[in-house]
Amino acid sequence: MSNDKLSKFELMQNNRSDYNNTFVARKSKSEPFRVSDNVMQVGKYKGQKVSELPHYYIRWMIKKIDMDGSRVQILRNILKNNKETQGGNK
């Protein structure tokens, strides 16, 4: 077979080689809730305000979800404010 015409198999093999697959896509930050109104967009609590979520879930989100700094700060403020007003954790 000539170099100009490669079979499907050869094309697939060429595209799978380490030489061609050096690009690694970066994972974008997650946006589980809107900053404008703090309403959850995904998951178990979709449609609920973040301030109404159980504290264990907010702590889990801070630890496990890759969010931008503004969303993390919103969650920390909610935990701090609830702790001050209620005098403890849920």
C-alpha positions in Angstrom: 0.0 0.0 0.0 1.3 3.5 -0.8 2.1 6.1 1.7 -0.7 8.3 0.4 -3.4 5.8 1.1 -3.6 4.3 4.5 -6.2 1.8 5.6 -8.6 2.7 8.4 -6.7 0.4 10.7 -3.4 2.2 10.0 -5.0 5.6 10.5 -6.4 4.5 13.9 -3.1 3.0 15.0 -1.3 6.2 14.0 -3.7 8.3 15.9 -3.4 6.1 19.0 0.4 6.3 19.2 2.0 8.1 22.1 3.6 10.5 19.6 0.2 11.9 18.6 -1.4 11.8 22.0 0.6 14.3 24.0 -2.2 16.8 24.7 -4.0 16.5 28.0 -7.2 18.4 28.3 -7.5 20.4 31.5 -10.5 19.8 33.6 -12.5 23.0 34.0 -13.7 24.2 37.4 -17.1 22.9 38.5 -20.1 25.2 39.0 -22.5 23.3 41.2 -24.5 26.4 42.1 -25.1 29.8 40.6 -23.4 32.7 42.4 -26.2 35.1 41.6 -28.8 33.3 43.7 -26.9 30.5 45.3 -29.3 27.8 43.9 -27.9 24.3 43.3 -27.7 23.4 39.6 -26.8 19.7 39.9 -27.0 16.7 42.3 -29.2 15.6 45.1 -30.2 19.1 46.2 -30.8 20.6 42.7 -33.1 23.6 42.9 -32.4 24.3 46.6 -30.6 27.3 48.1 -27.1 26.5 49.3 -27.9 28.0 52.7 -30.6 25.4 53.2 -28.2 22.4 52.6 -27.0 20.2 55.5 -23.6 21.2 56.8 -22.1 17.8 56.1 -22.9 18.3 52.4 -21.4 21.8 52.3 -18.2 20.5 53.9 -18.1 17.6 51.4 -18.5 20.1 48.5 -15.6 22.2 49.8 -13.3 19.2 50.1 -14.3 17.2 47.0 -15.5 19.6 44.2 -13.0 21.6 42.3 -14.6 25.1 42.4 -13.4 28.6 41.9 -12.4 30.6 45.0 -15.6 32.7 45.1 -17.8 29.6 45.4 -15.7 28.1 48.1 -15.8 31.4 50.0 -19.6 31.5 49.7 -19.8 28.0 51.2 -17.4 28.8 54.0 -19.4 32.0 54.9 -22.6 29.9 55.0 -21.0 27.5 57.4 -19.5 30.3 59.5 -22.8 32.3 59.7 -24.9 29.2 60.6 -22.4 28.2 63.3 -22.6 31.7 64.8 -26.4 32.0 64.7 -27.1 28.4 65.9 -24.2 28.0 68.3 -23.1 24.7 66.8 -23.2 22.3 63.8 -26.1 20.5 62.2 
